[in-house]
Amino acid sequence: MPVTIQGKVYSAIIFDVDDTLIDTSKSYDLAIKKTVRYYTNIEITDSDINLIRFTGINYGINNDWNVSWLLIQLVKNYPKEQWQTVLQTGKIASIDNQTMEYIEMQDFFQNLYLGKPHFNGQGLIDTNEKRLYSDGFFPKLQSYEVKMAVVTSRPTIEALHTLRQINNLVNEFIQDDLIISIGSKNMAGEFIAEKPNPAPILECLHRIQVKSAIYVGNSASDYIAARDANIDFIQVGTSKINRTNTDLTYIKLNNVNDILAILG
């Protein structure tokens, strides 16, 4: 039978990856800190990163290259007490990821995260990430008649590496065609927009063809994407999220394993 959560029946559960299934505080976040330090000689904090992720949604901050870029611009041009206002008022120009400066920064970040050469086993993706779900989490969900899918803002090659090679989730628990990531294309062959745009969740719903689904994520971008795709949302972790649609179910849990405790 499908899963029941707080009295509602779901035929599919869609998961975010970063800080939902996988702890990236020592990988992506460390890559951000090292990148900003390289370009500014300034040490930034977890609070600085969280400020960007909460306030800079219009800059596409579900992409950590953009988070790094914004922090570099803020450090170079504004005192810290002005950062929130600068982000809220859009004083920093929209990010152009085709400039030489951005591409150079992106390459530096990727060499830290993936290793140099990439996927040599020495990148932060291999050495500094850990699972947030228990050994029994996916087998328990698999015992229900519920489809499982992933919508992530990781680039496709990174998403498949961590979900398949490192964590052995692909095909055993999640079909590879039910992983929507940066670089995924829709049926028309067009690249699918990133969260907080609802497009990747809508594409996922189109592929799994179910009547009811719920999205599990940790960030404001995850919530906005789920809300605008008109599906219910489970927040895991402690990120600050402002809800703007109280018609949809919104559940807040400490971590992804707590989902098992609320299954009906």
N, C-alpha and C positions, 0 to 999 in steps of 0.2 A: 504494500500500500504506500501511497505518497506520504510525505512527512506532514505532521500537523504541528504548528507552532502558535501558541497562544490562541488556539481555537480556529486558526485558518489553515487550509490545506494547500500545500505547495508541491508542484510536480518537478520543480527544478530549483537548485540553489546555485547561484553564480558568485564566485569569489574574486575579490581583488587579491593581489599577491603581496606587495610590499607592506610590511608591518601589519598584515592581516594573516597570511600563511607563513611568511618568512620575515624574520627580524633583520631589518636593514640598517639599524642604528650604528652598527660597526662596519658597514660596507658603503652603501650609498651616502649616508650622512658623513662618514669619515672622508669619503672622496670629495664631497662638497667642501668640507673644512680644509683639506689639503690643497684643493684647487684655489680656494679664496686666499689662503695663506701664500701660495706661490705667486699670485698676481698682485697681492696687496701688502704682503708681509704682516698681515693682521690676523690674529686668532679670533675666530667667531665661535659662538656657543650654540648649544641646542636651542636655546630660547630665540636666538637670531633666526635659525632655520625655521622654527615653528611660526615665527612672525610672518615670514615670507609665505609659508604654506597656508596660513589662515587669511592673510590680508591681500596677497598678490594673485588671487584667482584669475583675474582678467589677463594676467601675463602667462598663463599656461604653466602654472607651477606644479602640476602633476608630473612634469618633466624636470628631473633634477639638474640637467644642464641649464635650464632656465633659472632654477633656484640659484645655482652657482653664479650665473651671469648677473642676476639682480643684486646679489650680495656684493659682488665686485663693484658694480656701479654705485651702490649705496655707500660702501666703505670709502670709495675714492672721492665721492662728491657731496656727501651729506653727513652732518653729525648724527649720532645714533638716535638722539631724542626726536629727530625729524623723520625717521624711517617710515613709521606707520602712516604718517600724513602724506609723505611722498608717494607711497604705494596706493593709498586710498584716492588720491587726487590725480594719479596718472602722470606725475611729473617726469618719470622716466619714459623715454620713447618706447613704442612697441618693439619687441625683440625681433631682430632680423637674423635668423639663424644661417644666412648665406654669406655673411660678412667674413672676411679672413680672420678677424679677431675672434669671432664666435667659434669658427671652425677650429682654430688653434686651441682655444680653451676646451672645446669638446674633445679633441684628440688627447689633450693632457689628462682630462677626467677619465676617458675611456682606458687609457694606459694604466691608470691607477686601479680602476675597477675590474677590468678584464685581464690585466697582465700585459706584458709586452715581450714577445708577441701575444696576441689575444688568445685566451683560453689555454694558457700554458700551465695552469694549475697554481699560479702564484698571485693571481689577481684577488682583489677583495671579495669578488663573487664566490670564489672557491674557499678562501681562508677565513672570512669574517662573517659569514651568514649562518644562521641557524633556524631550524624549523620552530614555528610557534604552535604547531598542532601535535597532538600525541600520536603514538604508534597506532592506537585503535580508532582514531578519529575517522579516517576515510573508510576503513572496513565497516564501521558501524553505520555510516551513512549509506554505504553500498548495500546494506541489508534491507534497506527500504527501496521502494520503486521510485527513486528520485534521481533525476539526471543532474550531473554536476558539470559546471563549466567555469571558465575563467575569463574575466575582462580586466586587463592590466595595462598600465602605461609603460611597461617595459618594452623596449624594442624586441621584435619577434625572436631574433637569434638568442638574446639573453633570456627571454621568457622560456623558450624551449630548453635551453641549457640547464637552467635551475630547476624546471619542473620535470624534465626527462632525465638528464644525465646525473643530476645531484640528488633529486628527491624521488625519482621513480614513480611519479604520479601519472604520467601520460600513458594513455591507452589502458592501463590497469584500472584507473579510477576516472580519468578525464580523457575523452577523445581529443586527438590533436586538432580536429577541425572545430572543436568547441573552445579553443583558446583564442581570444581576440586580443591582439596586442598592437603596438605601434609598428606599422608595416603591413597589417592585415588589410585585405581588400574585400569589398562587398561583391554581390553577385554580378554587378555591372563592371567589375574590374577597377573600381575606384578606391583609393585609399580611404580608410575609415578615420574620422576625426577622433581626437583624443578626448578623454574626460577632462573637464566636466560636461562636455557635449554628451548628450544621451546616445549618440549614434552607435558607439560600440556595444552598449547594452541592448539597444534595439536590434542590431545585427545578430547578437547572440540569441535573443528571443526568436528571431526569424529562423535561425538555424536549428534550435532545439524543438520548436513547434509544440509548446506546451501552453496550457491554459493559465497557469499561475506560477510565478517565480518570485524569489526574494534575492536581493543583492547584499553581500556581506563585504564591508569595507571599513576603513579606519579614518578617512579624511573628509573634509568639507567637499572636495571635488567628487569623491565617491558618492556622497549623499546627494549632491546636486544632479549628478548623472542619473542616479536611481529615481529621484523625484521627477525629473523631466522625462524619464522613460515611463513614468507612472507605475513603478513597481515598489513594493515594500522594501525596507532597508533595515539591516542589522549593523549597528556600529560596534566595533570592538576597539578597546583601548580608551585613551583619555583625551584625544584631540577635541578641541573646542569646535562645535558645529552649531550654527544657528539654523533651527528648523523654520521653514516657511510654508509648509503644507502639512496640516494636521489631519488631513483626510486619509493619508497613507499610514500604514503601520510603521512605527519606528521603535526598534528595540535596542537598548544599550547594554552591552556585556563587557566584562573585563578582558576576555580573550576569546579566541575562536573556539576553543574546547568547550566553553560554556554553552555552546549551541546544543550539545548533546543532552544537557540537563533540562532543556526546555522543549525537547521533542515530545509530542503527544503520541 
